[in-house]
Structures are given as C-alpha cells and as structure tokens.
Amino acid sequence: MKHKNKIIAGVIVAAVLVGAWSVGGNYANKGDANAAQPTATQDLTDAATKTSTAAETPTESVEPTAQVAEMPTAEPNETAPPPVEVAEPTDAPQETAEPIAQSDAAPIPTPQETAAQQEINPETGKDRYGTDPIPDGKPLPVEPQAAMVGDGSFTVTLSVRCDTILDNISLLDKNKHELVPSDGIIFPATVVTVYEGESVFNVLQREMKRAKIHMEFVNTPIYNSAYIEGINNLYEFDVGELSGWMYAITPSGGEKWFPNYGSSRYQLKAGDVVEWIYTCDLGRDIGGEGAIGG
C-alpha cells in the first residue's frame, strides 16, 4: 500500500511536469508569432494612422502634360506611308488658284467716267477743287490720278510766247530784258507727239526739256494740278502783280478757249492747238479773262 501510494504520487508529479512544459511552450511560440505578425487590431490602427497622415500631408497638383501624338509605326506586314515631300522654292511665278471674278473686282473708271462723276456744290456751283462751272460743249477736267496713259499716240501743236511783255517792258526788271525775244516767241508753233491720256502739262514739260528751255512749276493740291511759275526764266509777277502764264486750247475745228482749270487736268485730243501765253493783266490783254472767273 505504501509502495502503491508512492507510485501514484510519482505518476501525479510526472503529469504535472508534462502539463507545465506544454503550457510554457505555447506562450513562447505565441510570443514569436506576435512579433512577426500584427494582430487585426494593429492592422486597423496602422491603416487609420496612414490615412490620417495622408490627409494631413498636402500633395502637389500635377499639370496634365500635352499629349504628343506618336507617328504610327508600320507593322511588319504593312507598308509604311511615303514621306511627305516639301516643294523647294522656285523663282517661277505662282499662278493664282482661282482668278478673281470680274464682278468682284473693283472697276477702274475711265477718265471720261471720272470726269462725269465730279460733284458740284449746289451752293457755290464749283467742284471740290474750286473749279467754276465748265461752259457747255467744253471738256470736263480729268484728274491726274485717274488719267491712264496708253501706247497710242497722236499729234498736237504747241507754242510758247510772251509778246505782251514787249508792250510792258518798262515794268520788267532790266536784268531780264534779254530774256524776251524780239518777236516774243519763246517756242514757235511746233507739231509734237502726244500719247493717249496725256495732259497739257505733260507735253509742255517734255518739250521744254527737249528744247532745253527753262520751266519751273509747283504742284498745288488744293487745285489738284501743277501750276506753271516760270518759263524761260520769266516768272509770274515779273511784269506787275497781275502777270503770269496762262494756256489756251483750240480744238480741231473749234474756237480758242482758256480753260478755267489747271493744265494737269486738261486731257489732250488729236489736232488740239496748245498755246502758252504770258499775260500782264490777268488774262484781259490776251482774251483769257473768262478763265479767271469772278
């Protein structure tokens, strides 16, 4: 009985030792597992912490970059498109793809149309350049900027004289007496060539230069014409305050007329006789008082 109790006591002690060893091993393993793998509670905490940190940390806005289209590459079984050729510049004139329709282009008025379109101020009876009404049957002025000089040509007769000075020689500066020819003819009546569209001024300027005769003029925009100041060094006012140069036109088959507008605005016609005459009395001594107006 005594031995039986010892045996039972020994079995109980052995059982206690085995149970203690088993429990101690589990805790150790559990401790290692905890170190290596976080619990579910730790995972949620870490996730919340990361979310909070991300919300507090400002992020920079990235501008979208432009999309660059890439040239498609040819597939192995596809033929690549031929490269685009750039034409080299040439000196040859380029043709207009589509000509401008005649109806769309601004029409260029003829000199006659331009003249007919002149507007007369009903209050003064004059045009924009102060020209008095043109007598019936006399040509209207053609503005220099509207004149179109062509290749066709014809002839007119041109002359330049100052015989009126001979009757008023005492009024002329003695240093200029030798400039006045004994017969008063500076340029005798000569048939000269005129091109279509040319004015009295154009012809005088060309022929005086050809004959090496001095001529001086000034452009007067207010009258839209050139004004002849001097020919052969004989100027306006050289023979008194009413003296100067005037021109007269005798059309073919017509009568002499002193136009009341500048020589740049008178377009010549075939057969015209053009006279440049020096006046000492504002045209009255040569029959040209009508050109001066009131």
C-alpha positions in Angstrom: 0.0 0.0 0.0 2.9 2.2 0.8 4.6 1.4 -2.5 1.3 1.9 -4.3 0.9 5.4 -2.9 4.5 6.2 -4.0 3.8 5.0 -7.4 0.6 7.1 -7.6 2.4 10.1 -6.2 5.1 9.7 -8.8 2.6 9.5 -11.7 0.9 12.7 -10.5 4.2 14.5 -10.3 5.2 13.4 -13.8 1.8 14.5 -15.1 2.2 17.9 -13.6 5.6 18.4 -15.1 4.4 17.3 -18.6 1.5 19.8 -18.4 3.7 22.6 -17.3 6.1 22.1 -20.2 3.4 22.0 -22.7 1.8 25.3 -21.5 5.2 27.1 -21.4 6.0 26.2 -25.0 2.8 27.6 -26.4 3.3 31.0 -24.8 6.8 31.2 -26.2 5.6 30.4 -29.7 2.8 32.8 -29.3 5.2 35.5 -28.4 7.3 34.8 -31.5 4.2 34.9 -33.7 3.1 38.2 -32.2 6.4 39.7 -33.0 6.2 38.6 -36.6 2.5 39.1 -37.5 0.5 42.1 -36.2 -2.9 41.4 -34.9 -6.1 42.5 -36.6 -6.4 45.4 -34.2 -2.9 46.6 -35.0 -3.6 46.4 -38.8 -6.7 48.7 -38.4 -4.7 51.1 -36.2 -1.9 51.3 -38.7 -4.3 51.8 -41.6 -6.1 54.6 -39.7 -2.7 56.2 -38.9 -1.6 56.1 -42.6 -4.9 57.5 -43.7 -4.7 60.4 -41.3 -1.1 61.1 -42.3 -2.0 61.1 -46.0 -4.9 63.6 -45.3 -2.6 65.9 -43.4 0.2 65.9 -45.9 -0.5 68.3 -48.9 0.0 66.9 -52.3 1.1 69.0 -55.3 -1.2 69.2 -58.3 0.5 67.9 -61.4 -0.4 69.8 -64.5 -1.5 67.4 -67.3 1.1 67.2 -70.0 0.3 67.7 -73.6 -0.3 64.5 -75.4 2.2 64.1 -78.1 0.9 62.0 -81.0 3.3 59.4 -81.9 3.8 58.5 -85.5 2.4 55.1 -86.0 5.0 52.6 -86.9 4.4 50.2 -89.7 3.6 46.7 -88.8 5.9 44.0 -90.2 3.3 43.1 -92.8 2.3 46.7 -93.6 3.9 49.2 -96.0 5.0 52.4 -94.4 3.4 55.6 -95.9 5.8 57.5 -98.2 7.4 60.6 -96.6 5.7 64.0 -97.3 7.8 65.9 -99.8 8.3 69.7 -99.3 8.4 71.6 -102.5 11.6 73.6 -102.9 11.0 77.4 -103.6 11.4 78.3 -107.2 11.7 81.6 -109.0 8.8 80.8 -111.3 5.7 83.0 -110.6 3.0 81.2 -108.8 -0.4 81.0 -110.5 -3.5 82.1 -108.7 -5.6 79.2 -107.8 -8.8 80.9 -108.7 -9.0 84.1 -110.7 -11.0 86.9 -109.2 -14.3 87.2 -110.8 -14.7 90.3 -112.8 -17.8 91.2 -110.9 -15.9 91.0 -107.6 -13.0 93.3 -108.7 -13.3 97.0 -108.2 -13.9 98.6 -111.6 -11.4 101.1 -112.8 -13.3 104.2 -114.0 -12.3 105.6 -117.4 -11.1 109.3 -117.4 -14.5 110.2 -119.0 -16.4 108.4 -116.2 -14.3 110.1 -113.6 -14.9 113.5 -115.2 -18.6 112.8 -115.4 -18.7 111.8 -111.7 -17.5 115.2 -110.5 -19.7 116.6 -107.8 -20.7 120.2 -108.0 -21.5 122.1 -104.8 -25.1 123.5 -105.4 -24.3 126.5 -103.2 -21.1 127.6 -104.9 -21.5 125.9 -108.3 -17.9 124.7 -108.0 -16.3 121.3 -107.6 -14.1 120.1 -104.8 -11.1 122.0 -106.3 -12.9 125.3 -106.7 -13.4 125.0 -110.4 -16.1 127.2 -111.8 -18.8 125.6 -113.9 -17.5 124.3 -117.2 -19.0 126.1 -120.3 -21.4 123.9 -122.4 -19.5 122.0 -125.0 -16.1 122.2 -123.3 -14.3 119.1 -122.0 -14.6 118.4 -118.3 -11.3 118.2 -116.3 -9.8 114.7 -115.9 -8.0 114.3 -112.6 -4.3 113.3 -113.0 -4.6 110.3 -110.7 -7.5 109.0 -112.9 -5.7 109.5 -116.2 -4.4 106.3 -117.9 -1.6 106.9 -120.4 -1.7 104.4 -123.3 0.6 103.3 -126.1 -1.5 105.1 -128.8 -0.2 108.4 -130.0 -1.3 111.4 -132.0 -0.1 115.0 -132.6 -0.9 118.4 -131.4 0.6 121.9 -132.0 2.4 123.6 -129.1 3.8 127.1 -128.8 5.1 129.4 -126.1 5.1 133.2 -126.4 5.5 136.4 -124.3 4.9 139.2 -126.8 2.7 141.0 -124.3 5.8 141.8 -122.3 7.1 143.9 -125.2 4.3 146.4 -124.6 5.1 146.5 -120.9 8.9 146.2 -121.0 9.3 149.1 -118.6 7.7 147.0 -115.8 10.2 144.2 -116.3 13.5 144.1 -114.4 16.2 145.4 -116.7 18.3 142.3 -116.0 15.6 140.2 -117.6 15.2 142.3 -120.8 17.5 140.0 -122.7 15.2 137.0 -121.9 12.4 138.4 -124.0 12.8 137.6 -127.7 12.4 140.4 -130.1 9.2 138.9 -131.5 8.1 137.5 -128.2 8.3 133.9 -129.4 10.0 131.5 -127.0 8.9 128.3 -128.6 7.4 128.5 -132.1 4.3 126.6 -133.1 5.5 123.0 -133.4 3.8 119.8 -134.1 4.6 117.4 -131.3 3.7 113.8 -130.4 1.3 113.1 -127.6 0.3 109.8 -126.0 -3.2 108.8 -125.2 -4.2 110.1 -121.7 -1.5 112.9 -121.5 -2.3 116.3 -120.3 -1.3 119.8 -121.4 1.2 119.9 -118.6 2.8 116.5 -119.6 3.5 117.8 -123.1 4.8 121.2 -122.0 7.2 119.6 -119.5 8.6 117.1 -122.0 9.0 119.6 -124.9 10.6 122.3 -122.8 13.1 119.8 -121.5 13.8 118.6 -125.0 14.3 122.1 -126.3 16.5 123.0 -123.3 14.2 125.8 -122.3 13.8 126.5 -118.6 10.5 125.7 -117.0 9.5 125.8 -113.3 6.3 124.6 -111.7 4.8 123.8 -108.4 2.1 121.2 -107.5 -0.9 122.7 -105.9 -3.0 120.0 -104.1 -5.8 122.5 -103.4 -6.4 122.7 -107.2 -5.2 119.1 -107.9 -2.9 120.4 -110.6 0.6 121.7 -111.4 1.0 125.5 -111.6 3.5 126.9 -114.1 5.5 129.6 -112.3 8.1 130.4 -114.9 9.2 129.6 -118.5 12.5 130.8 -120.0 13.2 132.4 -116.5 10.2 134.7 -116.9 8.0 134.3 -113.8 4.7 135.4 -112.5 4.7 138.9 -111.1 7.7 139.8 -113.2 5.6 142.4 -115.0 3.3 143.5 -112.3 1.1 141.8 -109.8 -1.4 140.7 -112.4 1.2 139.0 -114.6 1.9 135.3 -115.2 1.4 132.3 -117.5 -1.9 131.0 -119.0 -2.7 128.4 -121.6 -5.3 128.3 -124.4 -6.7 125.4 -126.3 -8.1 125.5 -129.9 -9.6 122.1 -130.6 -9.6 120.8 -134.1 -12.4 122.6 -135.9 -13.3 124.6 -132.8 -12.6 128.0 -131.3 -9.9 129.1 -128.9 -10.7 128.6 -125.2 -8.8 129.4 -122.0 -9.7 126.5 -119.6 -10.7 127.6 -116.1 -8.7 124.6 -114.5 -5.1 123.6 -114.3 -3.1 122.2 -117.2 -2.6 118.9 -115.4 -6.3 118.3 -115.6 -6.8 119.0 -119.3 -6.5 115.8 -121.4 -5.4 116.5 -124.9 -7.1 115.2 -128.1 -5.7 114.8 -131.6 -5.4 118.1 -133.5 -5.5 120.4 -130.5 -3.6 123.6 -130.7 -1.9 124.5 -127.3 -0.7 128.0 -126.6 1.2 129.1 -123.5 0.9 132.9 -123.3 2.3 135.4 -120.8 -0.3 137.9 -119.6 0.4 141.2 -117.9 -3.3 141.9 -117.0 -4.8 138.8 -115.5 -5.8 137.5 -119.0 -7.6 140.6 -120.2 -4.8 141.5 -122.6 -4.8 138.1 -124.3 -8.6 137.3 -124.3 -8.4 135.0 -121.4 -10.3 136.9 -118.7 -13.1 134.3 -118.8 -10.7 131.7 -117.3 -10.2 133.7 -114.1 -13.8 133.8 -113.1 -15.4 136.5 -111.0 
